[in-house]
Amino acid sequence: MVQEYQSPVRVYKYPFEIVMAAYERRFPTSHLIPVFVGSEVTADSTSSDGSIRTTERRCKLVVEAPYLIKKIIGVDFVYFIQKNILNMRERYLNIEATNETFSNRVHVLETCRYYVHPENSEWTCYEQSALLDIKHFLGFEHTMEKLGMKQYIHNISKGKEIIEYYIDELKKEGITSVPRWVSNGDDQLCVKLSEINQVSICKDSPTNSDTQSKIWLEDEYIKRYIGELTPFQESKLVQFKKQLSQLQKSKLPSDTTLLRFLRATDFNIEKARENLLQSLSWRKKHNIDNILSEHEFPEVVKTYFPCGWHYYDKEGRPLYILRLGQMDVKGLLKSVGEDCLLKQAMHICEEGLKLTKEATHTSGKPITTWCLLVDLEGLNIRHLWRPGVSALLRIIEIVESNYPETLGTMLIIRAPRVFPVLWTLVSTFINETTRTKFLFYGGNDYQASGGLDEFISSEYMPDFLGGKCISKIPEGGFVPKTLYLKDGDLEKEACTITDESIYESVTLTKGQSHEVFVEVEESGSIITWDFDVMRQDISFNVLLLLIEVQPSTLLSCTRGNLNTMEKGWKEGEHYEKVEQTIICHDGESIQGSHLVSKSGTYVLQWYWSSENTNATIGYHTKAKIMYYYEMLKSADYRGSMSSLMSANSKFSSLSNR
């Protein structure tokens, strides 16, 4: 397995010419880089106008490995060939290094680039990537790859500090300005350190559209708005964002969202990608992006749901309090239905994401999680009502899948004797990492020193726990039976969060197709579609039948069917394509429309062809899509007709909100 590393963009708030002067101080050796014990220039040339210099070096490095490994490989030093291309006119330096030692068994490729910051010409950016592939090495291939990449990441973590060190050395020597390269006859332009603009690249807000739209991530931005990451974690985040940017055609999820899904999978990019795409589809399917603005809770929830946000904990995280022991779970379910309670949970999670973002701005440090305080006073056997426990388990499952790594700490206080029974029922549905964030306090232990006072300051301690801060959280209590819905009304409140949706799903094996027949009675009508490719690559066609189809066939195909069209049908004789075939890749989301020029039977066709090949082929044995379509008569449509003329509107509806 090939090991890869990709750094975030590191910014030196110094001009390119000064950074280059500091960079040259690293050679032929540097006491700041102990593994770098020597280098010699093997080739050096300059262009006729003096603007481009190409330099090759043979570099000697100490093998940093356990004694046994060094004995097995039989060497103490390795050699690398480094090629530098310095362009003083365009102000960039490209560096490429490959291994000379063991080149027939090991492939190492490191690429680095220094260049002028795109938003401040007096700053310099630096990016670094590496690839390590051990083809065969005495059966230690995987171990050596992991060891090599771990050591590499450890060494490069000091890279920025080394340049800063040599810039300080230049200052001590009185070198405070370096002339820029100019062609013959032009006046020289000197850049002075004292004239550097020190305005932060991150400005005041990470929501700046330019900052958010960048594929690359800048290291200061990461520290300010995301948090301290190891070089390994930074690399995975950059790789993950780059991979998604190539897949999604519109706005990406926030960087904190990407990091949450990476953390939940121990920084396994493939697992994080699969989980994220499923979550984005779920959000779209149930309109979660608009739940804060569109969903209005019934009065019974506002009155009898004993929970709410209550200021912040000592770390600046939003604090949510749930008085579970005061909740009439059965009464709430009988009054509003399970769907409403599920939406309440989603509403809380969305509020939490919003509040952490606001806390990050106001606190001056990254806040990415919230604190949950669960008060169990009053918990008894009635809370073990099976439908209520079932609803709780469904909420846990949804939150674990779609809001990973949002919980910082869960404080469970005043746990009664019945609690271990409830905990046994629900704990198996909570992943191990989340369970480590739970802290339990029995009886009045929360009042002792080292209890809640470690997490909540006295000014925010709620009154019902003996504090002076008045809580606005509802008291809860029993829901009057007069507010219960009848069984028929409860059925109307059927759950839509998990099961029902306007979208339909279909699974295809190789060679299978899925067709939806749309009968259009008048020209000028519009067929629209919106689908997500959940697995594999598929092809999508919009066809017009040139032959008549039996009404019974049309009826059976209204909701779609597999391989409905005869295999012997030929284009131009039995059907014609009215839109160009679209190849849709694993994870893509496609929206499009077709303006009908004549009435007839149209077909939306998805198929998995053996001709569709990419890196994901073979990873899944079946393709899967989730789709929705609609036919609009021209008289019913009030939008812009020109925007519906093409099926090639390939942008991501998963993250477009």
Secondary structure, DSSP 4 states (H G I P E B T S, - for coil): --EEEEPPBEEESS-HHHHHHHHHTT-S--TT-TTEEEEEEEEEEE-TTS-EEEEEEEEEEE--S-HHHHHHHT-SEEEEEEEEEEETTTTEEEEEEEE-TTTTTEEEEEEEEEEEETTEEEEEEEEEEEEEEE--STT-HHHHHHHHHHHHHHHHTTHHHHHHHHHHHHHHTT--EEEPP--TTSPP-EEEGGG-----TTTT-TT-HHHHH-SS-BHHHIIIII----HHHHHHHHHHHHHHHHH-SSPPPPHHHHHHHHHHTTT-HHHHHHHHHHHHHHHHHTTGGGHHHH----HHHHHH--EEEEEE-TTS-EEEEE-GGGB-HHHHHHHH-HHHHHHHHHHHHHHHHHHHHHHHHHHSS----EEEEEE-TT--GGGG-HHHHHHHHHHHHHHHHHSTT-EEEEEEEEE-TTHHHHHHHHGGGS-HHHHTTEEEEETTGGGSTTSGGGTS-GGG-BGGGT-SBPP-S---BPPPGGGPPPHHHHHHT--TTTT--S-EEEEE-TT-EEEEEEEE-STT-EEEEEEEEEES-EEEEEEEESS---HHHHHHHTT-EES-S-TT--BTTTEEESS--EEE-TT-EEEEEEE-SS-EEEEEEEE--TT--STTBTTBSSEEEEEEEEEE-GGG--S-GGGGS-S-----SSS--
